Structure formats: structure tokens, C-alpha cells
Amino acid sequence: MHRSRGLIAAMGLLACVTACSEGTTAAPPPAGTTPSSPPSSSATTAPTTPTTTSVTRPASPEKLTEACAFLGGEELTAALGVSQRIRSQEEPEKSFGVVTNFQCSYGDLAVLTISAVPDDVTPKSLTEGKRKSCAGTITPLTAGAGGWFCTTRDGFAKIITGKTGHGQVRILELNLIKPSDRPDAYETLAKLVVDRL
């Protein structure tokens, strides 16, 4: 009974995950300039304020707190072979019962969602439920558990896989707004993120 309730709750949560809402604006980062200060004898250095594309890569953290830390914007564009310069933006955390979603948007290129679900279900049971959004071929991935990618009915490329760790099933879902002409990169991206989960 507990497993069924957990699976139903998890599937409901994953069904609620949507692409990054367009039109959402975030406050611009603080300017990199500093106020006037008295002259000093030390050399001037560049500001050290980190940008949203410069993030620390965790190694399977005990507690999930964000999605952007698992995939940098430069890593995404490098894997896809595009020269587009993008910034990652962490979206507000969303909880649905026992499931928590963390979401990172990468401009008009992609949205990464990391879902944390109690481990009384399997990654495959959660990823299988997302197949209904696919149109056409579903290609298996070797990265993680229950992984695959496809083109959705909306024309996105969906990459999804998961793993179990730290008492949770952690699912990554990367939606590319426009499918890449390098689908071999999908396996690379899935492995990169799932290894960090």
C-alpha cells in the first residue's frame, strides 16, 4: 500500500512538471563595478562575483537544493556543439507531497528539471510514465536507470533518466527547446548530470 501511494504521488508530481514558464523575468545580477574608494597601492583586479554559468559541480550531494549546479550553461552548449552564449537561471523550488522539483532554465535553449522522490519506487517506473509525451521513436540511454530520449509532440527533445541514492530516486529531465542535430550528445548530457546526482 505504501509503495502504491508513493508511486501514485510521484507520478502525479512528475506529470505536473512543466517547461520553464516563458515571460518570467529575474532581477539582473548586481553590477560588477564597485563604488569609488580611495586610491591604493595594490593592483586592480577583476570583480569576483560569480555568474550563473559559473557553478560548483556537486558529487552526489546528500541533499538536493538546486538544479543549475548539475549542468553549467557552457557544458550544455559545448555538448550540443552550439556557440550560443546562455545564462542558467534557477527557478523556485516546487514541492508536491513527497516529491520536490528543482528547475534550471537555460535561456531559450533548454530546461533541466531534477525531481527527488522517496526511494520506495524505481527510476524506471517514473521515467516510463513520461513516454506518452513522445512522438515517434524512443531511444534508450545507457546513462542512469530507465533512461531514454525522444522528440515530443511539442517538438522538444526530451532526455530523461534517473538513479537511486541518499534514500531518494532522483530523476533528471532535460528538455531542449529545439532538438539538436547531434543526438549523440544526449547520452553525454544524461551521463554528465546523472553521475552528479
Buried (B, 14 or more C-beta within 10 A) or exposed (E): EEEEEBBEBBBEBBEEBEBBEEEEEEEEEEEEEEEEEEEEEEEEEEEEEEEBBEBEEBEEBEEBEBBBBBBBBBBBBEBBEBEEEBBBBBBEEBEBBBBBBBBBBBBEBBBBBBBBBBBBBBBBBBBBBBEEBBEEEEBEBEBBBBBBBBBBEEEBBBBBBBBBEBEBBBBBBBBBBEBBEEBEBBBBBBBBBBBBB
